[in-house]
């Protein structure tokens, strides 16, 4: 297969995936200048354009730098400051979540023990600052479980804090 043809196939696949993801997002009520028309209290979506130009994406993109002191973890844990179940102030859309095989959805809370399957390397949030999460103390890590971020003790599995609704 020629390079042009390969690039075209890849680009077409990316466009199909992007269009499917955009179509799957729910319309948020009261969002202000959205893409719908109000008619009798119901929002109507605007018709999709018949064709679209390919977009190459951002050029010269660099990953955001870690904030100053992101790796200076507190040596001690003040449980009074951490033992909370918070509702996240903002939701981030980062992609699908694949729960550990054989486990069902669960709403975790601080003080519970998170099974080891939930805090494997594939669930760690090493760039926690991108999601407005606090710097974890020594011996703790942020992990993702579905839409939530959980601060877990990596020696015992004890949950120190939960941020509900961080991911959408």
Residue frames as a rotation matrix with the C-alpha (Angstrom) as fourth column:
UNK 1
0.591 0.807 0.000 0.00
0.807 -0.591 0.000 0.00
0.000 0.000 -1.000 0.00
UNK 2
-0.104 -0.651 0.752 1.44
0.559 -0.664 -0.497 3.41
0.822 0.369 0.433 -0.92
UNK 3
-0.812 -0.281 -0.511 2.19
0.583 -0.411 -0.700 6.04
-0.013 -0.867 0.498 1.74
UNK 4
-0.831 0.545 0.114 -0.55
-0.507 -0.825 0.249 8.36
0.229 0.149 0.962 0.46
UNK 5
-0.046 0.849 -0.526 -3.10
-0.247 0.500 0.830 5.56
0.968 0.168 0.187 0.57
UNK 6
-0.272 -0.134 -0.953 -1.97
0.789 0.536 -0.301 4.47
0.551 -0.834 -0.040 4.07
UNK 7
-0.978 -0.114 -0.174 -2.18
0.193 -0.808 -0.557 8.04
-0.077 -0.578 0.812 5.34
UNK 8
-0.572 0.820 0.005 -5.66
-0.616 -0.433 0.659 8.39
0.542 0.374 0.753 3.82
UNK 9
0.044 0.560 -0.827 -6.88
0.242 0.797 0.553 5.21
0.969 -0.224 -0.100 5.50
UNK 10
-0.529 -0.316 -0.787 -5.47
0.825 0.024 -0.564 6.33
0.197 -0.949 0.248 8.87
UNK 11
-0.986 0.165 0.024 -6.94
-0.167 -0.976 -0.137 9.81
0.001 -0.139 0.990 8.49
UNK 12
-0.288 0.934 -0.211 -10.34
-0.449 0.063 0.891 8.41
0.846 0.352 0.401 7.55
UNK 13
-0.032 0.227 -0.973 -10.29
0.641 0.752 0.155 6.12
0.767 -0.619 -0.169 10.59
UNK 14
-0.813 -0.323 -0.485 -9.38
0.581 -0.506 -0.637 9.02
-0.040 -0.800 0.599 12.87
UNK 15
-0.821 0.558 0.122 -12.21
-0.493 -0.800 0.342 11.12
0.288 0.221 0.932 11.46
UNK 16
-0.033 0.827 -0.561 -14.70
-0.059 0.559 0.827 8.29
0.998 0.061 0.030 12.00
UNK 17
-0.241 -0.129 -0.962 -13.56
0.879 0.392 -0.272 7.88
0.413 -0.911 0.019 15.62
UNK 18
-0.973 -0.151 -0.177 -13.71
0.212 -0.888 -0.409 11.63
-0.095 -0.435 0.895 16.24
UNK 19
-0.566 0.823 0.042 -17.18
-0.551 -0.416 0.723 11.90
0.613 0.387 0.689 14.77
UNK 20
0.043 0.572 -0.819 -18.42
0.336 0.764 0.551 8.95
0.941 -0.299 -0.159 16.82
UNK 21
-0.529 -0.318 -0.787 -17.04
0.839 -0.058 -0.541 10.45
0.126 -0.946 0.298 20.05
UNK 22
-0.983 0.181 0.037 -18.60
-0.183 -0.981 -0.061 13.82
0.025 -0.066 0.997 19.32
UNK 23
-0.310 0.930 -0.199 -21.97
-0.408 0.059 0.911 12.26
0.859 0.363 0.361 18.58
UNK 24
-0.066 0.257 -0.964 -21.89
0.606 0.778 0.166 10.30
0.793 -0.573 -0.207 21.83
UNK 25
-0.933 -0.308 -0.188 -21.48
0.333 -0.537 -0.775 13.31
0.138 -0.786 0.603 24.09
UNK 26
-0.020 0.969 -0.246 -24.62
0.999 0.010 -0.044 14.41
-0.040 -0.246 -0.968 25.89
UNK 27
-0.162 0.091 0.982 -26.03
0.313 -0.940 0.139 17.89
0.936 0.330 0.124 25.50
UNK 28
-0.694 -0.121 -0.709 -25.64
0.720 -0.118 -0.684 19.82
0.000 -0.986 0.169 28.75
UNK 29
0.358 0.901 0.246 -28.68
0.838 -0.426 0.342 21.83
0.413 0.084 -0.907 29.77
UNK 30
0.946 0.124 -0.300 -28.26
0.256 -0.854 0.453 25.52
-0.200 -0.505 -0.839 30.47
UNK 31
0.163 -0.980 0.117 -24.86
0.883 0.198 0.426 25.66
-0.441 0.033 0.897 28.82
UNK 32
0.003 -0.165 -0.986 -25.39
-0.113 -0.980 0.163 29.04
-0.994 0.111 -0.021 27.22
UNK 33
0.225 0.069 -0.972 -24.43
-0.885 -0.403 -0.233 29.54
-0.408 0.913 -0.029 23.57
UNK 34
-0.222 -0.273 0.936 -24.66
-0.064 0.962 0.265 25.88
-0.973 -0.001 -0.231 22.58
UNK 35
-0.945 -0.238 -0.225 -25.22
-0.245 0.055 0.968 24.34
-0.218 0.970 -0.110 19.19
UNK 36
-0.611 0.770 0.185 -28.98
0.791 0.606 0.090 23.82
-0.042 0.201 -0.979 19.46
UNK 37
-0.704 0.525 0.478 -32.12
-0.249 -0.814 0.525 25.79
0.665 0.251 0.704 18.86
UNK 38
-0.874 0.480 0.078 -34.80
0.024 0.203 -0.979 26.12
-0.486 -0.853 -0.189 21.53
UNK 39
-0.626 0.749 -0.218 -38.25
-0.455 -0.124 0.882 25.11
0.633 0.651 0.418 20.39
UNK 40
0.420 0.906 -0.052 -41.07
-0.442 0.254 0.860 24.60
0.793 -0.338 0.507 22.86
UNK 41
0.608 -0.211 0.766 -38.66
-0.771 0.074 0.632 23.90
-0.190 -0.975 -0.118 25.72
UNK 42
0.737 -0.375 0.562 -36.76
0.334 0.925 0.180 21.19
-0.587 0.055 0.808 23.81
UNK 43
0.023 -0.816 -0.578 -33.32
-0.565 -0.487 0.666 21.62
-0.825 0.311 -0.472 22.32
UNK 44
0.938 0.198 0.284 -32.95
0.132 0.554 -0.822 20.69
-0.321 0.809 0.493 18.67
UNK 45
0.006 -0.997 0.079 -29.50
0.397 0.075 0.915 19.92
-0.918 0.025 0.396 17.30
UNK 46
0.251 -0.043 -0.967 -28.28
-0.756 -0.632 -0.168 21.80
-0.604 0.773 -0.191 14.27
UNK 47
0.992 0.088 0.095 -27.92
-0.009 0.779 -0.627 19.65
-0.129 0.621 0.773 11.19
UNK 48
0.234 -0.962 0.144 -24.40
0.308 0.214 0.927 18.31
-0.922 -0.172 0.346 10.64
UNK 49
0.100 -0.260 -0.960 -22.43
-0.807 -0.586 0.075 19.76
-0.582 0.768 -0.268 7.71
UNK 50
0.926 0.345 -0.154 -22.43
-0.360 0.679 -0.640 17.60
-0.116 0.648 0.753 4.62
UNK 51
0.566 -0.810 -0.153 -18.63
0.545 0.507 -0.668 17.47
0.619 0.295 0.728 4.42
UNK 52
0.935 -0.330 -0.133 -15.71
-0.073 -0.544 0.836 18.50
-0.348 -0.772 -0.532 6.55
UNK 53
0.540 -0.828 -0.150 -12.13
-0.488 -0.164 -0.857 19.41
0.685 0.536 -0.493 5.88
UNK 54
0.510 -0.447 -0.735 -9.42
0.695 0.718 0.046 17.30
0.507 -0.534 0.677 7.50
UNK 55
0.811 -0.276 0.516 -7.71
-0.479 -0.819 0.316 19.04
0.335 -0.504 -0.796 10.39
UNK 56
0.167 -0.830 -0.532 -4.08
0.001 0.540 -0.842 18.11
0.986 0.140 0.091 11.04
UNK 57
0.673 0.090 -0.734 -4.34
0.706 0.217 0.674 18.98
0.220 -0.972 0.083 14.75
UNK 58
0.926 -0.314 -0.208 -2.09
-0.172 -0.844 0.509 21.23
-0.335 -0.435 -0.836 16.77
UNK 59
0.584 -0.811 0.035 1.40
0.368 0.226 -0.902 21.91
0.724 0.539 0.431 15.52
UNK 60
-0.379 -0.863 0.332 4.41
-0.076 -0.329 -0.941 22.30
0.922 -0.382 0.060 17.78
UNK 61
0.672 0.688 0.273 2.39
-0.385 0.010 0.923 20.97
0.633 -0.725 0.272 20.71
UNK 62
-0.578 -0.797 -0.176 4.25
-0.195 0.344 -0.918 20.33
0.793 -0.496 -0.354 23.94
UNK 63
0.131 0.583 -0.802 2.90
0.715 0.505 0.484 18.56
0.687 -0.637 -0.351 26.99
UNK 64
0.693 0.149 0.706 2.18
-0.281 -0.846 0.454 21.03
0.664 -0.513 -0.544 29.81
UNK 65
-0.408 -0.909 -0.084 5.08
-0.149 0.157 -0.976 21.27
0.901 -0.386 -0.199 32.21
UNK 66
0.126 0.370 -0.920 4.64
0.834 0.463 0.300 19.94
0.537 -0.805 -0.251 35.72
UNK 67
0.764 0.202 0.612 4.03
-0.072 -0.917 0.393 22.72
0.641 -0.345 -0.686 38.24
UNK 68
-0.247 -0.884 0.396 6.79
-0.513 -0.227 -0.828 23.80
0.822 -0.408 -0.398 40.60
UNK 69
-0.628 -0.141 0.766 7.08
-0.776 0.194 -0.600 21.40
-0.064 -0.971 -0.232 43.53
UNK 70
0.317 0.850 -0.422 4.79
-0.852 0.450 0.267 18.72
0.416 0.275 0.867 42.08
UNK 71
0.296 -0.262 -0.918 7.12
0.068 0.965 -0.254 15.99
0.953 0.012 0.304 43.32
UNK 72
-0.789 -0.492 0.368 7.64
-0.304 -0.209 -0.930 17.37
0.534 -0.845 0.015 46.86
UNK 73
0.082 0.866 -0.493 5.28
0.127 0.482 0.867 15.06
0.989 -0.134 -0.070 48.67
UNK 74
0.295 0.076 0.952 4.33
-0.869 -0.394 0.300 15.65
0.398 -0.916 -0.050 52.29
UNK 75
-0.648 -0.651 -0.395 6.19
-0.394 0.730 -0.558 13.19
0.652 -0.207 -0.730 54.54
UNK 76
-0.921 0.389 0.013 3.34
0.163 0.414 -0.895 12.94
-0.354 -0.823 -0.445 57.05
UNK 77
-0.564 0.806 0.181 -0.39
0.377 0.056 0.925 12.56
0.735 0.590 -0.335 56.62
UNK 78
-0.895 0.432 0.107 -2.86
-0.340 -0.507 -0.792 14.82
-0.288 -0.746 0.601 58.40
UNK 79
-0.774 0.605 0.186 -5.94
0.633 0.733 0.250 12.58
0.015 0.311 -0.950 58.17
UNK 80
-0.058 0.783 -0.620 -8.22
0.560 -0.489 -0.670 15.46
-0.827 -0.385 -0.410 59.18
UNK 81
-0.257 -0.116 -0.959 -7.13
-0.547 -0.801 0.243 17.36
-0.797 0.587 0.142 56.08
UNK 82
-0.854 -0.207 -0.478 -7.54
-0.520 0.396 0.757 14.38
0.033 0.895 -0.446 53.75
UNK 83
-0.846 0.508 0.163 -10.42
0.456 0.847 -0.275 12.22
-0.278 -0.158 -0.948 55.00
UNK 84
-0.258 0.767 -0.588 -13.08
-0.481 -0.630 -0.610 13.63
-0.838 0.125 0.531 52.68
UNK 85
-0.341 0.277 0.898 -15.26
0.836 0.526 0.155 12.56
-0.429 0.804 -0.411 49.81
UNK 86
-0.465 0.060 -0.883 -15.39
-0.136 -0.991 0.004 15.59
-0.875 0.122 0.469 47.51
UNK 87
0.635 0.560 0.532 -17.42
0.588 0.097 -0.803 16.46
-0.502 0.823 -0.267 44.43
UNK 88
-0.397 -0.869 0.295 -14.93
0.853 -0.231 0.468 17.62
-0.339 0.438 0.833 41.80
UNK 89
-0.031 0.318 -0.948 -15.19
0.029 -0.947 -0.319 21.27
-0.999 -0.037 0.021 40.82
UNK 90
0.058 -0.029 -0.998 -14.43
-0.944 -0.326 -0.045 20.41
-0.324 0.945 -0.047 37.18
UNK 91
0.613 0.185 0.768 -14.86
0.016 0.969 -0.247 17.40
-0.790 0.164 0.591 34.92
UNK 92
-0.267 -0.773 -0.576 -12.16
-0.779 -0.179 0.601 16.29
-0.568 0.609 -0.554 32.49
UNK 93
0.853 0.520 0.038 -12.87
-0.362 0.644 -0.674 14.23
-0.374 0.561 0.738 29.37
UNK 94
-0.042 -0.997 -0.058 -9.85
-0.878 0.009 0.478 11.96
-0.477 0.071 -0.876 28.91
UNK 95
-0.445 -0.115 -0.888 -11.16
-0.708 0.652 0.270 8.80
0.548 0.749 -0.372 27.32
UNK 96
0.515 0.752 -0.411 -12.75
-0.386 0.632 0.673 5.50
0.765 -0.188 0.615 28.23
UNK 97
-0.225 -0.487 0.844 -12.14
-0.972 0.170 -0.161 3.66
-0.065 -0.857 -0.512 31.47
UNK 98
0.148 0.205 -0.968 -11.72
-0.357 0.923 0.141 -0.11
0.922 0.324 0.210 31.57
UNK 99
0.496 0.158 0.853 -12.56
-0.868 0.082 0.490 -1.51
0.007 -0.984 0.178 34.99
UNK 100
-0.638 -0.735 0.230 -10.48
-0.743 0.666 0.066 -4.47
-0.202 -0.129 -0.971 36.20
UNK 101
-0.392 0.461 -0.796 -11.81
-0.454 0.656 0.603 -7.73
0.800 0.598 -0.048 34.79
UNK 102
-0.364 0.350 -0.863 -14.38
0.581 0.809 0.083 -9.40
0.727 -0.471 -0.499 37.00
UNK 103
-0.771 0.064 -0.633 -15.21
0.536 -0.470 -0.701 -6.29
-0.342 -0.880 0.329 39.07
UNK 104
0.116 0.886 0.449 -18.43
0.932 -0.253 0.258 -4.29
0.342 0.389 -0.855 39.08
UNK 105
-0.178 -0.105 0.978 -19.01
0.063 -0.993 -0.095 -0.55
0.982 0.045 0.184 39.50
UNK 106
0.188 0.151 -0.971 -18.69
0.960 0.180 0.214 0.63
0.207 -0.972 -0.111 43.09
UNK 107
0.559 -0.016 0.829 -18.85
-0.052 -0.999 0.015 4.03
0.827 -0.051 -0.559 44.77
UNK 108
-0.038 -0.714 -0.699 -15.76
0.812 0.386 -0.438 4.14
0.583 -0.584 0.565 46.98
UNK 109
0.823 0.249 0.510 -15.33
-0.092 -0.828 0.553 6.34
0.560 -0.502 -0.659 50.07
UNK 110
-0.139 -0.929 0.343 -12.44
-0.636 -0.182 -0.750 7.23
0.759 -0.322 -0.566 52.35
UNK 111
-0.126 -0.013 0.992 -11.61
-0.934 0.339 -0.114 4.61
-0.334 -0.941 -0.055 54.97
UNK 112
0.870 0.439 0.226 -12.51
-0.327 0.855 -0.402 1.69
-0.370 0.276 0.887 52.69
UNK 113
-0.180 -0.918 0.354 -9.92
-0.153 0.382 0.912 -0.69
-0.972 0.110 -0.209 51.27
UNK 114
0.496 0.250 -0.831 -9.49
-0.824 -0.166 -0.542 -0.47
-0.274 0.954 0.123 47.51
UNK 115
0.781 -0.199 0.592 -8.72
0.205 0.977 0.059 -3.90
-0.590 0.075 0.804 46.01
UNK 116
-0.154 -0.982 -0.107 -5.24
0.076 -0.119 0.990 -4.19
-0.985 0.144 0.093 44.49
UNK 117
-0.194 0.115 0.974 -6.72
0.930 0.337 0.145 -4.71
-0.312 0.934 -0.173 41.02
UNK 118
0.765 0.612 0.200 -7.90
0.643 -0.739 -0.202 -1.07
0.024 0.283 -0.959 41.04
UNK 119
0.839 -0.465 -0.284 -4.52
-0.358 -0.863 0.356 0.47
-0.411 -0.196 -0.890 41.69
UNK 120
0.351 -0.691 0.632 -2.33
0.771 0.597 0.224 -1.26
-0.532 0.409 0.742 39.17
UNK 121
-0.585 -0.740 -0.333 -0.01
0.424 -0.628 0.652 0.83
-0.692 0.240 0.681 36.99
UNK 122
-0.675 0.352 0.649 -2.67
0.645 -0.146 0.750 1.28
0.359 0.924 -0.128 34.27
UNK 123
0.411 0.911 -0.033 -4.89
0.777 -0.331 0.535 3.19
0.477 -0.246 -0.844 36.74
UNK 124
-0.079 -0.523 -0.848 -2.26
0.865 -0.459 0.203 5.45
-0.495 -0.718 0.489 38.36
UNK 125
0.842 0.311 0.440 -2.66
0.474 -0.815 -0.332 9.20
0.256 0.489 -0.834 37.77
UNK 126
0.025 -0.938 -0.345 0.99
0.975 -0.054 0.217 10.22
-0.222 -0.342 0.913 37.80
UNK 127
-0.817 -0.223 0.532 0.08
0.394 -0.890 0.232 13.59
0.422 0.399 0.814 36.22
UNK 128
-0.163 0.803 -0.573 -2.50
0.986 0.118 -0.115 14.34
-0.024 -0.584 -0.811 38.92
UNK 129
-0.531 -0.091 -0.843 -1.89
0.308 -0.947 -0.092 18.09
-0.789 -0.308 0.531 38.74
UNK 130
-0.981 0.195 0.012 -3.50
-0.046 -0.290 0.956 18.15
0.190 0.937 0.293 35.28
UNK 131
-0.233 0.942 -0.240 -6.78
0.462 0.324 0.825 17.17
0.856 0.081 -0.511 36.98
UNK 132
-0.037 0.152 0.988 -6.55
-0.549 -0.829 0.107 19.67
0.835 -0.539 0.114 39.87
UNK 133
0.794 0.223 -0.566 -5.73
0.269 0.706 0.655 16.93
0.545 -0.673 0.500 42.38
UNK 134
0.785 -0.483 0.387 -3.56
-0.613 -0.523 0.592 17.61
-0.084 -0.702 -0.707 45.43
UNK 135
-0.128 -0.909 -0.398 -0.01
-0.711 0.364 -0.601 16.35
0.691 0.206 -0.693 45.72
UNK 136
0.764 0.451 -0.461 -0.26
-0.060 0.762 0.645 12.93
0.642 -0.465 0.610 47.37
UNK 137
0.562 -0.579 0.591 1.71
-0.785 -0.147 0.602 12.26
-0.262 -0.802 -0.537 50.55
UNK 138
-0.503 -0.804 -0.315 4.62
-0.838 0.544 -0.051 9.80
0.212 0.238 -0.948 50.54
UNK 139
-0.936 0.083 0.343 3.24
-0.034 0.946 -0.323 6.26
-0.351 -0.314 -0.882 50.15
UNK 140
0.047 0.998 0.047 0.00
0.237 0.035 -0.971 7.36
-0.970 0.057 -0.235 48.46
UNK 141
-0.957 -0.262 0.124 -1.03
0.174 -0.175 0.969 7.60
-0.232 0.949 0.213 44.81
UNK 142
-0.147 0.910 -0.387 -4.02
-0.699 -0.372 -0.611 8.93
-0.700 0.180 0.691 42.90
UNK 143
-0.903 -0.026 0.429 -5.81
0.251 0.779 0.574 6.30
-0.350 0.626 -0.697 40.81
UNK 144
-0.575 0.746 -0.337 -8.77
-0.812 -0.471 0.343 6.49
0.097 0.471 0.877 38.47
UNK 145
-0.811 0.481 0.333 -11.91
0.399 0.871 -0.285 4.42
-0.427 -0.098 -0.899 38.97
UNK 146
0.050 0.830 0.556 -14.47
0.998 -0.024 -0.053 5.21
-0.031 0.558 -0.830 36.30
UNK 147
0.457 0.190 0.869 -15.34
0.416 -0.909 -0.020 8.92
0.787 0.370 -0.494 36.78
UNK 148
0.995 0.014 0.102 -13.63
-0.087 -0.412 0.907 9.25
0.055 -0.911 -0.408 40.17
UNK 149
0.054 -0.999 -0.007 -10.09
-0.250 -0.007 -0.968 9.89
0.967 0.054 -0.250 41.42
UNK 150
0.950 0.259 -0.177 -9.09
0.057 0.414 0.909 7.98
0.308 -0.873 0.378 44.54
UNK 151
0.094 -0.921 0.378 -6.12
-0.802 -0.296 -0.519 8.69
0.590 -0.254 -0.766 46.81
UNK 152
0.917 0.278 -0.285 -4.94
-0.140 0.895 0.422 5.29
0.373 -0.347 0.860 48.01
UNK 153
0.316 -0.809 0.495 -2.22
-0.803 0.049 0.593 4.03
-0.505 -0.585 -0.635 50.35
UNK 154
0.382 -0.171 -0.908 -0.12
-0.775 0.477 -0.415 1.82
0.504 0.862 0.050 48.06
UNK 155
-0.780 -0.625 0.025 1.01
-0.527 0.635 -0.565 -0.41
0.338 -0.454 -0.825 50.95
UNK 156
-0.835 0.476 0.277 -2.43
0.007 0.512 -0.859 -1.21
-0.551 -0.715 -0.430 52.41
UNK 157
-0.689 0.614 0.385 -5.03
0.585 0.156 0.796 -0.14
0.429 0.774 -0.467 49.83
UNK 158
-0.123 0.664 -0.737 -6.75
0.848 -0.316 -0.425 2.16
-0.515 -0.678 -0.525 52.34
UNK 159
0.048 0.260 0.964 -8.55
0.766 -0.629 0.131 5.06
0.641 0.732 -0.230 50.66
UNK 160
-0.628 -0.366 -0.687 -7.53
0.728 -0.587 -0.353 8.42
-0.274 -0.722 0.635 52.09
UNK 161
-0.375 0.505 -0.777 -9.67
-0.271 -0.862 -0.429 10.68
-0.886 0.050 0.460 49.87
UNK 162
-0.317 0.351 0.881 -12.07
0.866 0.487 0.117 10.50
-0.387 0.800 -0.458 46.92
UNK 163
-0.633 0.207 -0.746 -12.88
-0.396 -0.915 0.082 13.13
-0.665 0.348 0.661 44.28
UNK 164
-0.110 0.706 0.700 -16.17
0.579 0.618 -0.532 12.15
-0.808 0.347 -0.477 42.62
UNK 165
0.756 0.608 0.244 -16.80
0.505 -0.304 -0.808 13.14
-0.417 0.733 -0.537 39.00
UNK 166
0.009 -0.828 -0.560 -13.27
-0.171 -0.553 0.815 14.17
-0.985 0.089 -0.147 37.98
UNK 167
-0.928 -0.371 -0.028 -13.62
-0.125 0.239 0.963 12.32
-0.351 0.897 -0.268 34.66
UNK 168
-0.027 0.980 -0.198 -16.56
-0.610 -0.173 -0.773 12.40
-0.792 0.099 0.603 32.30
